[in-house]
Amino acid sequence: MKVLLTALNSKFIHTNLAIRYLCQFASERGYHCEMAEYTINQHLPDILDEIYRYRPDVLMLSCYIWNIEMMLDLAEEYRRICPNTIIIAGGPEVSYNSEDILKQHPAFDAVLCGEGEIAFLEYLEFLNKKRCIHDVHSLVWKNDKGEITTNPAAPLLDLSELPFPYPDLSKLSDRILYFETIRGCPFRCSYCLSSVAGKVRYLPIDLATERLQRFLDAHVRQVKFVDRTFNCSKEHTMAIWKYLVEHDNGITNFHFELTAHLIDEEMIAFLKTVRKGLFQFEIGVQSTNSDTIREIRRTTDTERLLSICRKLDESKNIHLHLDLIAGLPFENLSSFANSFDTVMQIRPQQMQMGFLKVLKGSYMAQAAESYGLVYSHKAPFQVIRTKWIDYDELLLLKDMEAAVEDYYNSGLFATQICWILSQESSPFSFFLEFGKWKVANGLRLIPQNFEDRCTTLKEYYFYRHPNRTFQLPLFHDLCLFDLCLHGKPKKFPIWIHTEQNLTFKDKIRDFYRNEEQIQQFLPAHSGISSKQLAKEAHLQIFDYNPLTLQQQPTAFLFDYRQRDLLGAAKCIDVSEFIF
């Protein structure tokens, strides 16, 4: 029988790890399956047509919080197209209410719950008449009469049996690839499903490093470890970090989710030595309210956590993401504001504002009534209100989040925002009022390009500080600098002028023609014509130095072949060669 494993990713650049594990696990044991990946941004009729071209006998759907609504529609519509195809759901979004899924959505014939490798292999054996359906672990299924049976859960997989999921690695070098070395989590956070995922298991280090080397050899752009608490074992963590440092290819970035209080001084000292851009850390702060931390079953010492984060940031070589969650128990608007301002003292590369999602199977779902927690019954099951925060306040935070994403986390406005926040007593107040201002001016849902967003930021800043118009020339150059960092300028906001470059056009032309200087500052571009060089790099004159904020003519060279994780070009002060 022809089995098709199907995924709907949130973006094209993403990959689905689960269906790759299942496909490879089965393949290594003699069962061939096919995979199909689409995105939630594609039209459902187009996806249905593509699936139909595979002519699957069994259609298996990988269900997550971001795609569950579309997967339900897909199953229902495909059942109309092919009434006899077996349709099975799997994944975290169907694993904790499987019988309800089958009762409420008759398009599904069965659900594979929880960890899939062993259960999937057994199901393939059933399809090939080598096993009785009652002996397929973790399967919840309907018989011909519509009666539902829940089979016993599968034993936990020994991770040494976990296959490498990317045999097609050469075709995926520009995609974000996911990698797993740990299953389970030692912590029991009430909002997270990892708290019910069973004991912690590790991929043997020799297997982990052999597979990591494949990523390094293929020069993939980014590998994201999906391990929920990557540093729960110091021995495991340090072995992998040291291997990656010793075998660094200068290109690949590795993303880890960490718990800060498990990072000790030895680890910090080691991390100060790694190449800038090699590691990216995501650390869940969630809240700095001690009552909230206790209630969600975390053991975080906030002061220690922030102290560790500051130490990690000292060398500016680790790309740091810090997370907060709005809508947690005991967290009102004032408390969240304090959490945001406290965390923003560190100025992480990304300040991620999330909203509580009440996941099926989590303790938070069980305790919802006692918290006065009302949440959407449609994915992503987001908080609507609690005893401590109402919908109006959460709406303000959603508007604020949009401003934080566009102007802080995007990295597109880093120079301007850094300067602005240095003058603000409360980053929370700045972004909260920014969100309000955008709504009041009808800008909340209007798509804006980079240049238009520059104008929006300028207008809001001088609306907020009408007595600071004397700062406009400096603001102008900070904006121009950010524009140049992210691409050779072709279009400018109408208030940006570039007469400085016209004044020094001969000097700029001579700079590009000087082979010695090009070899010194742009060695990767050596040997190409000055005309081509001018397309791959840009030299811009400023009245103010955007880095020192001093009023002095400055020339910066931007190299667009070399960019950081947020897309900012490498820039070099070449003033001495121009003035």
N, C-alpha and C positions, 0 to 999 in steps of 0.2 A: 504494500500500500504506500502511496505517495504522501509523505508528511511534510507540511510546510510550517516552519516556525516564523512567526510574523511579529515585527516590532514597529511601534510608532514613537519615534524619538521627538524630543521637543525642538531640536534644530538639526539641520543636515550635518553639521560638523560633529555631532555626537554619535556614539555607537552604542549598541545594546550588548552588554556583557553576558546577560543571562542566556539569550538564544545561542550565542556562540559557545558557551560552556556546554549546553545541552547537545548541540550539533556535534561538537568534537568528542564529547564523552561517548555519544552513541557511535560515532564513526570509528573510534578506536576499538570498539567492540563489535564491529561488523555491520552496523546499521546505518544506511545512508539517509540523510534528511536534507532538505533545502531550507535556505533562509531568505527572508525578504524584509528589508528595512525601508520605512517611509517616515514622514514627519507629520506632526499634527497640523502643520500649516498647509498641507496638500489637500485637495478636494477629495472628499470621500468617494464620489463616483469614479474618479480616476484610480484611486487605490483599489476599489472593488474590481475594476476592469483588469488591473495588473495582477491581482491575486487569481482571478479567474483564468488568466493565461497559463498559470502554473498547473491548473486542473488538479488541485490537491484532493486526496481522499480524506485526509485529516488536516484540519486547519487549527493551529495552536497559536493563541494570542497572548502576548506578554503584557500584563496589565499593571500600570503604575498610576499614581495619583494624578500625574499630568496628562494621561491619555485615556483614563477609564471611561469617560463619557463617550469619546469617539469610538473606543473599542466595543462598547455596548451597541452603539449604532451600527458599527461594522458587522458585528455578529448577526444582528437582526436582519440587515439588508442582504448579507451573503446567504443567509438561510433561505431568503426568498429566491435568490438566483440559483442556488444549488441545495435543494431540500434534503438530499441524501448525504451531504458532506458531514463528517463528524467535526464538531466545533468544540474546542476545549480551551478554557481560560487557565492562566497561571500567573504567578507574581504576587507581590505583597498586597495589592489592592483587592484580591479575591481570596486570600488565604485564611482570613479570620472570620468570614461570614459565608462560607462556601455554600451551605445549604440554602441560605437566603438568596444567593446569587442564582442558583438553579431554579428556585421557586419563582423568583421575580423576573427572570430573563430566560424564557423557554428556548431561545435560540441556542443556548449552551447545552451540550450533552454531558459535560463533566468539568470538574475543576481539579487541577493538580496543585496541592497546597504546599507551602513552605519551600524548603530546599528541593531543587528539582532533579538533580542528576540521577540519583538512584531510582526515584519514582518514574522518571521519564524512560529510562532504560527498561524498567519492568513493563511499562505500558507498551513499548515497542515489542517486547517479547509476547505480550498478550495479543497484539495485532498479528503477530506471526505464529499464533497458536502454540506458543511454547509456555504459556502461563495462563492461569485462570484469572478473570478480572477481579475476583475477590482477593487475589494475592498480589495485586498492584498496590504497593504502599502509597499513602498520602493522596489517594484518589477518592474524590467524592463524585458519585455518578448516578445517573438515572437509568432505570431499566425500561423496557418497552411499555410498561404500564404507568410510567412516570414516577415510580417509587424511588426514593433517594437513599443511597447507601454510603456511609462514610467508612472507608477502610482505615486501618491503623496507620499511624505516622511512620515514615521511613526512618531507618537509623541514620544518625549523622555521618556524613561523609568524612573519611580520613583525607585530609587535604593533600596528602602525597599522591592521591589518585586524581586530583583536579587537573584537567588538561590545560595546555596553553591554548587560549581561545582565538588566536589570530594567525592561522596558517596563511592568510592572504595579506600579511603585514605590508608587503611592498605596495599594495593598492590603497593603503590607509595612512600614509605618512603625514597627510595634511589634516587628518581628523583627530579629535580628542579621544584617546584610548584609555580604557578603564582597566585597572589591575587590582587583584585581590591577594593579600597574603594572610589575612586574618578573617575568621568568621566568629560571630558572637561579640559580646562586649561585657566587661567586668562591672559596668555601671548600670544603674536602674532608673534612668531619667524617665519621668512619668509621661512625657510627650512623645517618646521615641520607641519604635518597634524593635530596635536592637536590644532593648532591655528584656525582651522575651525570646531572644534568638538562641538561647541555649549556651552551653559552656564555650569558652574561648578556645579556638583551634588555630594552629599556625601552619602555613605552608613551609615545609623544610627550607632552610636557608640556601642550601645548594640548588634546589629547584628554583627558588625565588631569584637568585642572582643569575642563574643560567637564562631565565626568561627575561629578566631586565636587560641582559646583554643583547638580546634580540632587538629590543626597542632602541638601544643605543646604536647598534650596528645599522639599523634602518633609518637613523636620524629623524625619528618621529618628533613632532613639535612638542606635544605635551602628553604625559601619562598621569592620570589621576588615580591614586590609590583610593579604593572605596572602603577600606578598613575604617570602621567607625571610630576607633581609638587606636590609631596606629602605634602610639608610644606606650601601650599598656604593658609591654615587656621591654625593658631597657636593652637587654641582650639582643633581642630581635631587631629593635629599632636601630641600634648602633651598627649592627652587622650590615644592614641594608644601606644605611647612610654612608658608611665608610666605603662600601663597594661602589656606590654611585659617585662618590668624590674621586676615588682612585681610577675609575673608568669613564669619567666625564668626557663627553664628546664635544662640549662647548656649545651645544645646540639644544638638546632635550631638556625640558623642564619637568619636574616631578612635584605633584600636588599631594599634600598629606593633611588629614584631619587629626588634630592633636588635642590632648588635654594638657593645659599649661602646667598644672601643679605637679605633673610627673616629669617635667623637664628640670634636670638638676644642673649644677654649675659645670660639671664635666661636659655635659651635652652642649651647654651654651658656649663653652670655650671651643669645642669642636666646630660648632656651627658658624662661629666667627671666621673660620678659615675657608668656607666653601665659596665657590664662584658665585658672583652676583647673577641671579636669574636661574640658578640650578634648582633651588627649592622654593616652593610656595606653601605656606602654612595657613590652614584655616582653623581658627581657635574659637570655640563656642563659649562666649561669655554669658549670653542669654539675658542676664540681669545682674545688677549690683545690689539689689534689694535683698537683704539677708533673709527676710521672711519668705520671699519668693524662692530663693535658692533652696531653702530648707523644704518648702512645700513640694517642689518638683523633684525632690530626692537627689539633689546634687550636693556635693561636699566641698564646693569651691570656696577657697579663701581668696576673696576678691583682691585684697591688697597684694597677696603673693602672686596671683595671676597677672595683675597689671605690672608688677615689678618684673616678672619674667618676660612679659611682652616688651617692656621697655629695653631690657637687655638684648632681646632678640633683634630689636630695631636699631640698636646702637651702630652696628656695622653697615647698615643700609644694604645688606646683601641678600636678605630674606624678604620675599614678597609676602606681606602679612595681611591676612583677612581676619577681621574680628566680627562676630555675629551677635546680634541682639534679637530677642523675640518679643513682640508686642502682644498683649492679651493674656499673659501668664497670671496665675493666682497672686493676689496681693499687689499687683503692679497697676497703679493708676497713672494718669497722664503725667503728673508731677514726678512720680517715681521713675517712669520711663525717661523723662527728660534728664533726670540726674544720672541714670545709667548711660545715656547717650553722651552727655558731656564728660562724664568720667572716662569713658572708653576713648573718646575723641582727643583726650589729652595726649595720647600716644601717636595720633595722626597715622593710623594704619593705611596701607595702600588701598584697602577696600573696607568700608564700614557697612556691613550688610544688615539691613533692617528686614527681619522676617515677621510674619504674623502667624500666631498660633494656628496650627492645623491639627485637628482632633482626629487622629488616625484610628481606624478600627483595630481593636485588640490592645490598645494602649491603656495604661492606668488613667490617663487624662480623660478618656472617653467614659470610663467607669465612674469617675468622680465629677463629671460635668454638672450634674444637678446640684451638688453641694456647693459648687462655685458660682451658681447662677450662670453657668457657661452655656450660652446659646451659640450654635455654629451652623453653618450651611450644611444641608444634607446632600448637596451636590459637590463633587470634587472641585477644589482641593479641601473641602470641609473646614473652611476658614472661620475663625472666631467672628462673631457678630457683636456680642457684648458679654460682660461678666459683672459680678458684684462691684468691681472696682473701676471699670471703664465702660463707657457707653458707645453706641455706634457713631454718634457725632464726633467723639474724640478719636475713635479709630479711623474715621474718614479723614480727619486732619492729619493723622499719621500716614495714611496712604498717600495723600497729596505731598506730604513731606518726603516720603520714600521716593517718589518720582523725581523730586528735585535732587535728592542725595544720589540716586542712580545716574541721572543725567549729568550732574555737575561735579560730583566727587568721585564716585566709583568708576565712571567711564575713563577717567584719567585725561580726558581731552582738555580740561580746564585747570590742570594741576597748578600751574604758576599763578594764575589769577586767584584760585580758591585758597591757596596757601597764604597769599598776601592778604586776602580779605579776612580769613579766619584769624590771622594774627592780630586783627584789630577788634575782633568780636569777643565779648565776655562769655557768650554762650553759643556754641555751634548749633545746638538744638534750636534756639530761638531764631537764628539766622535761617536755617533750612525750613523750620515750621512756617515762618512768615513768608518765605519764598514760595512755599506751596500754596498758601492762602492768596498771595499776590497773583500767582499764575492763574488760579481759579477766577479771581475777581476780574482779571483782564482777558478771560476767555482763551487762555493758552494751555490749559491742562491737557486737553486731548488733541491739540493740533500738532501734527508732525512738523518738526523743524529740522533743517539741516544744520551742520556745524556752525556756519556763518550766522544764521538766524539766532541760534542759541547764544552765540557770543553777544549779540545785540540785546537779547533778553536779559542776560546776566548784567550787562552794563546798566540797562534801564532800571532793573531792580535795585542794584547797588546804590545808584544815585537817588532813587526814590527813598530808599532806606536812610541814606545819609545826604540830604539835599545841601548841606553846608560844606560838602567835600568836593565840589566841582573843580577846585584847584588840582585835584588828583587825576583829572582826566588824561593829561599827557602820559603819566606813568601807567595808568590803566590801559591806555592805548597800546603801549609797547609790551605790556604783559600779555595782552590779548594777541598781538602780532606774533609774539614768541610762541605761544601755545599753538597758533595756527601753523607756524613753520615746523614745529615739532612733529606734527602729524601728517605732513604731506607738503610737497612743493606747492606754494600758494598759487592758485589759479583764479580764485574768486574771493573777494574780501567783503566784509560788511561795509556799507556805504560810508561809515564814519572812520574807517581805517585808511590811512594814506601811506604811500611808500616812496615819497619823493627822495628820501635819503639814498635809495639804491640808484636812482637816476643821477644824483650828484656824483656818486662814486662808481659809475658804470665802467669807466676805463680801468680803475683799480681792480674791480671785480673780474673783468675780462682778463687782465694780466695775471691775476691769481690763478685762474683756471688753466692758463697756458704755461704756468711755471711747473715743470715736471718734478723738480726737487720738492716743492711744497706739496704737490699732489701725492708724491710718494710718502711724505712725512705724515700728512693728515688723512689721506684717503687711499691707503695702499691697495685696498681691494679694487679700486677703480683705475689703477695704474694701467697705462697703455691704451686707453680709449680716447677719442677725440674730445676736445674741450666742449664742443657742442653737445655731445652725448653726456659728458660729465655734468653739464649744467642741468640735464634732465634728471640725473640720479642723485644730485646733491643741490643744496641751495645755500647761498651766502646772503645774509640779511644784515642791514645796518639799522641800529637802534639809537635813539637819543638818550635813552636810559639803559643801564645795564640790568636786564631782567633778573639776574641772579643776586646782584648786590643791592639793587634798587637805587643805586647812585645815578645822578644825572651826569652822564658822560658818554660821548659817542663810543659805541661798541659794535664790533662785527662778530657775528656767530655763523659758523659753518655747520650745516645740518646734513648728516649722512643717512640717506633713506635705505641703505642696504643693512644698516645696523639699527635694530629697534629693541626696546625693552618689552616686557610682557604686556604692557598696555598700549604698545604700538608707537611709543615716542621714539623719535630718531636720536641717534647719538649727536650731540652738539659740542662744538669746540670753539673756544674764543680765539679768533685770529686777528684781533684788532691791531696787533703790532705790524701786520703785513698790509694793512689797508690805510691806516692813518699815519 
